[in-house]
Amino acid sequence: MFNYCNVAVGSFLLTKYRALRRGIRINKFITGASYAASTGSTFYCLKQLLDNFSSEQWEAIDVFGSLLLGVASFLISVYFTRREDKRKEAAYTKDTK
């Protein structure tokens, strides 16, 4: 009887043996494999999620997103302009004393 789990375990052990012979730490190998699997499953889930929207819904998302991005950039600009003004004012009062 053919069992895919045994093939996977055998393949993993062979890969581990080859990695150890090359001097690669197995922890780094397993960490990389874990990150790759996680990234792959994340992209797959995102693809499934994005396929659920129609073109009209994408247009609404686009309009809402651009408005939100415009408001966010305006608020960031106001924040940094105020910081710069306060810094200049503090430098001016320091110089005049």
Sequence and secondary structure as in RCSB ss.txt:
>XXXX:A:sequence
MFNYCNVAVGSFLLTKYRALRRGIRINKFITGASYAASTGSTFYCLKQLLDNFSSEQWEAIDVFGSLLLGVASFL
ISVYFTRREDKRKEAAYTKDTK
>XXXX:A:secstr
   HHHHHHHHHHHHHHHHHHHT  HHHHHHHHHHHHHHHHHHHHHHHHHTT  HHHHHHHHHHHHHHHHHHHHH
HHHHHHHHHHHHHHHHHHHHH 
